[in-house]
Amino acid sequence: MRKIGKALLTGAAVVGFTALLDFVAINWVTGCESWDREQWTEQNSCVLPSDVWGAIVGKAEARELTVRERQRDVAARISPSWEVRLERRDREARREELRQERRGRREWRLLTTTPDEREEEDEE
């Protein structure tokens, strides 16, 4: 009886330690830097113990909020100016993406065409 109890306790300890390592590894991969949801970004967010428990028990939300939705939620509660800042940051990020896309197209054009072909295209 003592051996069975010891084996069960050892098994529970191994499962618990494995779960702890998995939890740490997941948060390391997701770039978890703070448990405060208000500081989460698209690159840095965390898996909370309650999220893990909800997934195990089956009470996980049907639709998980994205980081952006969480930020907007927090912004709406704090002040409207935060929402404006988030929208401005989104617009600036989109502009930067478009700039990089145009720059890439220009570089591709320089690599794949001759100067004469570029002059002909510019004249058209």
C-alpha positions in Angstrom: 0.0 0.0 0.0 2.8 2.3 0.8 4.5 1.6 -2.6 1.3 2.4 -4.4 0.9 5.7 -2.6 4.5 6.6 -3.2 4.2 5.7 -6.9 1.0 7.9 -7.2 2.7 10.8 -5.5 5.8 10.5 -7.7 3.5 10.3 -10.8 1.6 13.4 -9.7 4.9 15.2 -9.1 6.2 14.3 -12.5 3.0 15.5 -14.2 3.0 18.7 -12.2 6.6 19.5 -13.0 6.0 18.7 -16.7 3.0 21.0 -16.7 5.0 23.8 -15.0 7.8 23.4 -17.6 5.2 23.5 -20.5 3.6 26.6 -18.9 7.0 28.4 -18.7 8.0 27.3 -22.3 4.7 28.6 -23.8 5.0 31.9 -22.1 8.7 32.2 -23.2 7.7 31.5 -26.8 4.8 34.0 -26.7 7.2 36.7 -25.3 5.5 37.1 -21.9 7.1 40.1 -20.1 4.3 41.1 -17.8 1.2 39.6 -16.3 -0.6 42.9 -16.7 -3.0 42.6 -19.7 -2.8 46.3 -20.4 0.9 46.0 -21.3 0.4 43.1 -23.8 1.1 43.7 -27.4 0.8 41.6 -30.5 4.4 40.4 -30.0 4.3 40.0 -26.2 1.4 38.4 -24.5 1.0 35.7 -21.8 -0.9 32.5 -21.1 -2.4 32.9 -17.6 -2.9 30.0 -15.2 -6.6 30.6 -15.5 -6.4 30.1 -19.3 -4.7 26.8 -18.8 -7.2 25.7 -16.1 -10.1 26.7 -18.3 -8.7 24.7 -21.2 -8.2 21.7 -19.0 -11.7 21.9 -17.4 -13.3 22.8 -20.7 -14.5 26.2 -19.8 -12.3 28.0 -22.3 -14.0 30.8 -24.1 -15.5 29.9 -27.5 -13.9 32.9 -29.1 -10.6 34.1 -27.8 -10.1 37.8 -27.9 -7.2 38.9 -30.0 -4.5 41.1 -28.4 -5.8 44.1 -30.4 -9.3 43.6 -29.1 -8.0 43.3 -25.5 -6.1 46.6 -26.0 -9.2 48.3 -27.4 -11.2 47.0 -24.4 -8.7 48.4 -22.0 -8.4 51.6 -23.9 -12.2 52.2 -23.9 -12.2 51.8 -20.1 -9.2 54.1 -19.5 -10.0 57.0 -21.8 -11.0 57.7 -25.4 -7.5 59.2 -26.0 -6.0 55.7 -25.7 -8.2 54.4 -28.4 -7.2 57.3 -30.7 -3.5 56.5 -30.0 -4.1 52.8 -30.8 -5.8 53.7 -34.1 -2.9 56.2 -34.9 -0.4 53.5 -34.2 -2.3 51.0 -36.5 -2.4 53.6 -39.3 1.4 54.3 -38.9 2.2 50.6 -38.9 0.1 50.1 -42.1 1.8 53.1 -43.8 5.2 51.6 -42.9 4.1 48.2 -44.4 3.0 50.0 -47.6 6.4 51.9 -47.8 8.3 48.7 -47.4 6.1 47.0 -50.0 6.8 49.9 -52.5 10.5 49.8 -51.7 10.6 46.1 -52.4 8.8 46.5 -55.7 11.3 49.2 -56.7 14.2 47.0 -55.8 12.7 44.1 -57.7 12.2 46.3 -60.7 15.8 47.5 -60.6 17.0 43.9 -60.4 14.8 42.5 -63.1 14.9 45.3 -65.8 17.5 47.1 -67.7 17.8 50.9 -67.6 16.4 51.1 -71.2 13.3 49.1 -70.2 12.8 51.3 -67.2 13.0 54.4 -69.3 10.4 52.9 -71.7 8.1 52.1 -68.8 8.4 55.6 -67.4 7.6 57.2 -70.7 4.4 55.2 -71.0 
